[in-house]
Structure formats: C-alpha cells, structure tokens
C-alpha cells in the first residue's frame, strides 16, 4: 500500500508533457485559429480538409494542378482523381481529371461536359440561392432540331447533274425529309416520289446527333426547277429551310448568277 501511494505522489509531481500529434509528413499540430484567414468562399469544386486534415481549403478543379509534397499537397474535388504524367514525376504533381468523361444532362436543362462540370455548376447555383443541379440523364439534353446548314440556290444547265444539301442537329438525332414546293409554299410533294432522275440520300454526322441529307438530280430538266424544303423533326420539335434549283441556258449564265450572289 505504501509503495502504491509513493507511486501516485511521484506521478502527480512529474511535469506535464505536451504530445504533438502530426496528421501527416511535414504537418504541424493543428491550430484551428490559423485557418480563419484561408478563403473557402466561392470554391468552384467545393471545399475539403487540407492534406494535414486541419483547415478547410478549396479543392482543385478539373484541369488544375494537384498533388505535391507533404503539407503543400493539393487535393482534387469530389468525383475527380489526380493523374500524374511523366512530366510531373519529379515534383509529384498531377492534373485533376474527372472520373466520368461523358456528357450529362442536368436538371437545369443544360448539357454539361462531365459530372464534375455539373457539380461545379450546382455549387455556383446554390451560392446564388438557386436550386442545386442533379443529373437528369447521361448524354446531352433533349433539344428541338436546328438547321445547321440550309440548302443553297443552285444554277445549272439542262442535262447536268445537281444536288442540294442540308444539315440538321438535335437530340434525339432528327429525321430528315425533303419536299418539293409546288405553289406558293403551301402545297408540298414528298420526295423522291416516282422520278427516275431524282434520288434522296441521308447519313448521320458529321457531328454527333447531326444528320445530313441530299437531293440528287441527274439529268436536270425543266420539271425539276423550283423550291425544295429540307425538313427536320424529332420528339422535341421541328425545323425547316428552303433551297432552290434554277435552270439556265448556258454556263455563262451560271457565272453571272454566282457573281451577283457574291456581290450581295
């Protein structure tokens, strides 16, 4: 019993030692009072604890430098990873890359380049007092068709080969059809009809969700002269544009017409 009391007396008389706990290599003990001066407002990719697990700091955004040595290491935001190439091996730096590299449609009706870009937009929206943005579906948002390249006005002589082309874009990819305008843009004839010298061709592209179509006429006769409508449609809407084929008497007339259009 005497020995136990003596042990307690020695323990109480001993000086109190402070133990310094390090969160990682190169990290000092955490002092939250030193964190107040660090800006964490308006971080496009959100905030997180620094590499010493002490202060809140802005996370690195997509395309920004990440990694590094010890306490100075910078971390990527949620949904991203730090990819290190050969050029950064010595200093252990890398670049933040989104783990999902596909487009996504947000509940804001906007197509975002990746899930990380959507998250950044959502954080910005919340800071502005708006509703947060979430993923509505993978891929682009549905959009009504838009005529990217309208059919032109073509001038050529009888017996020649001519064509009109049209490009449209939308999500889902539009269906492209051609019509012949018969009178005053009111009556339409769906092409190709039963004409041996007229054909319709359609293919996807050149861009994603884009479609290209052609009206091919060979040989050109007086009967094919007139207006032609390119019509694109999908579940979200429709769009159209009109081109024209003009019959001229000689190649000199073609040069004159093209020159006049260039001057305009």
PLY file of the C-alpha trace (Angstrom):
ply
format ascii 1.0
element vertex 264
property float x
property float y
property float z
element edge 263
property int vertex1
property int vertex2
end_header
0.00 0.00 0.00
2.89 2.33 0.90
4.51 1.63 -2.46
1.26 2.47 -4.34
0.89 5.83 -2.51
4.53 6.65 -3.27
3.88 5.90 -6.99
0.89 8.27 -7.06
2.94 11.02 -5.41
5.73 10.68 -8.00
3.18 10.74 -10.86
1.43 13.89 -9.56
4.77 15.67 -9.05
6.05 14.91 -12.55
5.84 17.75 -15.15
3.02 17.53 -17.72
4.40 16.77 -21.18
2.60 18.06 -24.33
2.30 15.48 -27.09
2.49 16.81 -30.68
0.26 14.78 -33.00
1.08 15.09 -36.70
-1.59 14.44 -39.30
0.98 13.66 -41.96
4.62 14.17 -43.03
5.56 17.84 -42.78
2.41 18.77 -40.84
2.50 20.75 -37.59
-0.03 20.27 -34.85
-3.42 21.54 -35.92
-4.26 25.06 -34.79
-7.82 25.91 -35.95
-7.23 29.60 -35.19
-4.79 29.72 -38.10
-7.46 28.53 -40.54
-9.73 31.59 -40.35
-7.62 33.59 -42.81
-7.84 30.94 -45.51
-10.55 31.75 -48.11
-13.02 28.94 -48.70
-15.86 31.02 -50.16
-16.81 30.54 -53.80
-14.83 27.35 -54.38
-15.97 26.08 -57.82
-15.30 22.44 -56.87
-16.21 22.71 -53.21
-14.02 22.67 -50.12
-12.29 19.90 -48.16
-9.73 19.46 -45.40
-6.13 20.11 -46.37
-3.53 17.34 -46.53
-2.87 17.84 -42.78
-6.58 17.26 -42.01
-6.76 20.61 -40.22
-8.10 23.53 -42.29
-10.83 23.73 -44.91
-9.42 24.73 -48.32
-10.73 24.99 -51.88
-10.49 21.70 -53.75
-8.63 21.71 -57.05
-10.96 21.86 -60.08
-10.88 19.82 -63.26
-7.72 20.63 -65.24
-5.96 22.26 -62.29
-2.69 21.10 -60.71
-2.94 18.62 -57.86
-0.63 16.54 -55.68
2.69 17.83 -54.37
4.86 17.13 -51.38
3.75 16.72 -47.76
1.81 19.61 -46.22
1.67 21.53 -49.51
-0.11 18.73 -51.35
-3.29 19.83 -53.14
-6.30 17.55 -53.45
-8.95 17.29 -56.17
-12.65 17.85 -55.61
-15.25 15.11 -55.37
-15.61 12.90 -58.46
-12.06 13.65 -59.66
-8.71 11.95 -59.44
-5.15 13.29 -59.60
-3.48 11.89 -62.72
0.30 12.22 -62.82
2.14 12.15 -66.13
5.84 11.70 -66.88
6.40 15.47 -66.87
5.35 15.73 -63.21
7.06 12.68 -61.73
9.89 14.62 -60.07
7.73 17.10 -58.17
4.90 14.58 -57.70
2.36 16.92 -59.28
-0.54 15.92 -61.48
-3.74 17.23 -63.04
-7.29 16.78 -61.74
-9.31 14.63 -64.16
-12.98 13.82 -63.85
-13.70 10.13 -63.30
-16.73 10.35 -65.61
-15.66 11.62 -69.04
-19.10 11.67 -70.68
-21.65 14.46 -71.12
-24.58 14.65 -68.73
-27.88 16.50 -68.83
-28.65 18.44 -65.68
-32.00 19.26 -64.12
-31.27 22.84 -65.23
-31.82 21.71 -68.83
-28.17 22.30 -69.71
-25.75 19.75 -71.18
-22.59 19.63 -69.04
-19.28 18.26 -70.33
-18.93 15.89 -67.36
-20.36 15.07 -63.96
-17.66 17.27 -62.41
-18.70 20.25 -64.52
-22.30 19.69 -63.41
-21.26 19.57 -59.74
-19.35 22.84 -60.18
-22.42 24.45 -61.78
-24.58 23.13 -58.93
-22.32 24.68 -56.28
-22.45 28.01 -58.12
-26.25 27.81 -58.33
-26.56 27.14 -54.59
-24.31 30.11 -53.78
-26.66 32.26 -55.86
-29.65 31.00 -53.86
-30.90 28.70 -56.63
-31.86 25.03 -56.55
-28.97 22.53 -56.71
-28.46 20.77 -60.03
-28.53 16.99 -60.31
-28.08 14.55 -63.20
-31.24 14.11 -65.25
-29.74 11.64 -67.72
-26.44 10.61 -69.24
-25.67 12.27 -72.58
-26.95 15.54 -73.96
-30.24 17.14 -73.01
-33.10 16.73 -75.48
-33.34 19.66 -77.91
-35.53 20.52 -80.88
-33.88 20.31 -84.32
-31.83 23.21 -85.66
-30.88 23.60 -89.32
-27.09 23.89 -89.21
-26.56 24.26 -92.97
-29.52 25.27 -95.13
-29.81 24.19 -98.78
-28.41 26.75 -101.21
-29.60 28.15 -104.56
-28.21 26.13 -107.45
-27.90 27.29 -111.08
-27.19 24.85 -113.89
-27.97 23.94 -117.47
-30.40 21.30 -118.71
-28.97 17.79 -118.68
-26.47 18.46 -115.90
-26.17 16.78 -112.52
-27.11 18.94 -109.50
-27.71 18.46 -105.80
-28.96 20.30 -102.72
-27.60 19.50 -99.26
-28.89 20.18 -95.76
-27.55 19.55 -92.23
-29.64 19.47 -89.06
-28.84 18.82 -85.41
-30.95 17.89 -82.38
-31.33 15.40 -79.52
-32.50 12.79 -80.30
-30.97 12.90 -83.78
-33.60 14.34 -86.15
-35.24 12.54 -89.05
-34.58 14.47 -92.29
-37.04 14.57 -95.20
-37.24 16.56 -98.43
-40.30 18.12 -100.05
-40.84 19.89 -103.33
-42.73 23.21 -103.03
-45.41 23.14 -105.71
-47.13 26.52 -105.37
-46.63 29.46 -103.03
-45.04 27.32 -100.28
-48.49 25.86 -99.48
-48.54 22.62 -101.43
-45.76 20.10 -100.89
-44.70 16.91 -102.64
-42.77 14.41 -100.52
-39.61 13.32 -102.30
-38.29 11.25 -104.01
-41.66 10.30 -105.49
-41.55 8.17 -108.65
-38.95 10.14 -110.65
-36.10 8.13 -112.13
-33.73 11.11 -112.26
-34.17 12.14 -108.61
-32.79 10.42 -105.51
-32.62 11.18 -101.78
-29.64 10.26 -99.60
-29.26 10.66 -95.82
-26.48 9.82 -93.38
-25.56 10.60 -89.80
-22.94 13.22 -88.96
-20.54 14.80 -89.38
-21.10 15.68 -85.69
-22.85 13.63 -83.02
-26.67 13.99 -83.13
-26.36 15.59 -86.58
-27.87 14.34 -89.83
-27.00 15.32 -93.41
-29.25 14.85 -96.42
-29.07 15.43 -100.18
-31.41 15.76 -103.13
-29.60 14.41 -106.21
-30.91 15.14 -109.71
-29.39 13.73 -112.89
-30.13 14.76 -115.55
-31.68 18.12 -114.69
-34.80 19.02 -116.66
-37.17 21.95 -116.65
-39.55 19.95 -114.49
-37.12 19.92 -111.52
-36.68 23.69 -111.42
-38.17 25.26 -108.29
-38.07 25.34 -104.48
-37.11 22.44 -102.21
-37.70 22.21 -98.47
-35.39 20.41 -96.04
-37.47 19.34 -93.02
-36.02 18.00 -89.72
-38.11 16.58 -86.89
-37.71 14.77 -83.56
-39.69 14.33 -80.33
-38.87 17.88 -79.21
-39.94 19.79 -82.34
-39.16 20.52 -85.97
-37.27 22.93 -88.22
-37.09 23.56 -91.96
-35.21 25.55 -94.58
-35.74 26.11 -98.31
-33.30 25.95 -101.20
-33.82 26.35 -104.94
-32.76 24.91 -108.27
-32.65 27.27 -111.26
-32.36 26.21 -114.88
-30.17 28.48 -117.05
-29.40 28.44 -120.76
-25.58 28.44 -120.67
-22.55 28.16 -118.42
-22.04 31.92 -118.78
-25.38 32.49 -117.05
-24.18 30.36 -114.12
-21.08 32.56 -113.69
-23.22 35.70 -113.80
-25.65 34.40 -111.17
-22.89 33.26 -108.79
-21.09 36.60 -109.19
-24.28 38.52 -108.42
-24.88 36.46 -105.25
-21.28 37.02 -104.08
-21.71 40.78 -104.50
-24.86 40.70 -102.37
0 1
1 2
2 3
3 4
4 5
5 6
6 7
7 8
8 9
9 10
10 11
11 12
12 13
13 14
14 15
15 16
16 17
17 18
18 19
19 20
20 21
21 22
22 23
23 24
24 25
25 26
26 27
27 28
28 29
29 30
30 31
31 32
32 33
33 34
34 35
35 36
36 37
37 38
38 39
39 40
40 41
41 42
42 43
43 44
44 45
45 46
46 47
47 48
48 49
49 50
50 51
51 52
52 53
53 54
54 55
55 56
56 57
57 58
58 59
59 60
60 61
61 62
62 63
63 64
64 65
65 66
66 67
67 68
68 69
69 70
70 71
71 72
72 73
73 74
74 75
75 76
76 77
77 78
78 79
79 80
80 81
81 82
82 83
83 84
84 85
85 86
86 87
87 88
88 89
89 90
90 91
91 92
92 93
93 94
94 95
95 96
96 97
97 98
98 99
99 100
100 101
101 102
102 103
103 104
104 105
105 106
106 107
107 108
108 109
109 110
110 111
111 112
112 113
113 114
114 115
115 116
116 117
117 118
118 119
119 120
120 121
121 122
122 123
123 124
124 125
125 126
126 127
127 128
128 129
129 130
130 131
131 132
132 133
133 134
134 135
135 136
136 137
137 138
138 139
139 140
140 141
141 142
142 143
143 144
144 145
145 146
146 147
147 148
148 149
149 150
150 151
151 152
152 153
153 154
154 155
155 156
156 157
157 158
158 159
159 160
160 161
161 162
162 163
163 164
164 165
165 166
166 167
167 168
168 169
169 170
170 171
171 172
172 173
173 174
174 175
175 176
176 177
177 178
178 179
179 180
180 181
181 182
182 183
183 184
184 185
185 186
186 187
187 188
188 189
189 190
190 191
191 192
192 193
193 194
194 195
195 196
196 197
197 198
198 199
199 200
200 201
201 202
202 203
203 204
204 205
205 206
206 207
207 208
208 209
209 210
210 211
211 212
212 213
213 214
214 215
215 216
216 217
217 218
218 219
219 220
220 221
221 222
222 223
223 224
224 225
225 226
226 227
227 228
228 229
229 230
230 231
231 232
232 233
233 234
234 235
235 236
236 237
237 238
238 239
239 240
240 241
241 242
242 243
243 244
244 245
245 246
246 247
247 248
248 249
249 250
250 251
251 252
252 253
253 254
254 255
255 256
256 257
257 258
258 259
259 260
260 261
261 262
262 263
